[in-house]
Amino acid sequence: MIDFGELFEQSIDDMLAAAFRDCLDDVDKGMSPADVDAAWFGTIDIADNASSGLGLSHPTGLFEMPVTRVENACATGSSAFRSAVESVRAGNTDVALVAGAEKMRDSAAGLIEGAALDQVWRGRGVTMPAFFGLRATRHMEEYGTTREQIAKISVKNHENGAKYPHAHYRFTCDVDDVVDSPQVTYPLNLYDCCPVTDGAAATLVVSEDVVDEFTDDPIWVAGSGLSVDSFERGNDESLVGFPATEQAAGQAYEQAGITADDIDVAEVHDCFTITELVTYEDLGFCEKGDGGAFIDSGEPLLDGETPVNPSGGLLAKGHPIGATGVAQVNEIYEQLRGKAGAVQADNDPEYGLQHNIGIGRNATGSVSCVNILSRQR
């Protein structure tokens, strides 16, 4: 990974080249670009620099091989990772590079103008934060979730992010700070929202046939899931949950042969505080409606039973869309290897989960990708 932030001085090529170099340098026994068989490149191309896989080839020097560009809303990076996993599982690839990058800060208008929800919602004044605000008020109405419980997620993630070296925002706050920060859309305030961030990340998916050439301590992909759904189908519960997440998580748990109770650490999508709270429920970490009680219990804290977003999540680390899922995979990898430094979970994690949601066709959370990593072969 590179440090996330407002990287006006770096091009998308600069960011990708740095992430690629860091990725190869991190391989225990070393790796050269010539070892890579194929690559997957995640970006939604806000900066209009990467309309094909060639956008990855120039900064990395990876030519004369398959390079696939992946775009799947905010689940772009995790979907690129899943695609590489499927190719390795199928026996088509031995060494797959997955890279994600986004220049979010060069043109704020690009982000706003390219946002979904246009056909139905924008004419009614519903921007992206406002749509998640609707989810928050609905959850509060249905289950008695409090504003303070939602704010505690920001407190937790900013505390973690202050310790995480790659985070865009590295400050701490308390519940009062969150509740008193400038309002964006009721009931969400500034500290409930992730920043607009530049960044890049890269990771390697390698077949078990050759992995011993590169490391004696690999982390294994145990399961993966991807699904789409929409409240337009008439699912009235969709504003208090993301059906696509439940479906993707179910696929991943089934592949891994585990349940939510087996997850020891997780990096989940927290574009807004309410997103993480709802995701606790969708992933099965607690029952529907108990997300507020779950954060109150302390279980998702760094020293809790199931730490969630030790990196600080999107709220602190930032959300450079194509890079986000790849970065989360890297963070779970570090957790399972016990090398996450100041944000290392102290529960000796064996299974880690990575999760993104994305938008599409006028619906938030209409796509979800879940990947599960394990220390077990």
Secondary structure, 3 states (H helix, E strand, C coil): CCCCECCCCCCHHHHHHHHHHHHHHCCCCCCCHHHCCEEEEECCCCCCCCCCCHHHHHHHCCCCCCEEEECCHHHHHHHHHHHHHHHHHCCCCCEEEEEEEECCCCCHHHHHHCCCCCCCCHHHCCCHHHHHHHHHHHHHHHHCCCHHHHHHHHHHHHHHHCCCCCCCCCCCCCHHHHHHCCEEECCEEHHHECCCCEEEEEEEEECCCCHHHCCCCCCEEEEEEEEECCHHHCCHHHHHCCHHHHHHHHHHHHHHCCCHHHCCEEECCCCEHHHHHHHHHHCCCCCCCCHHHHHHHCCCCCCCCCCECCCCHHHHHCCCHHHHHHHHHHHHHHHHCCCCHHHCCCCCCCEEEEEEEEEECCEEEEEEEEEEEECCC
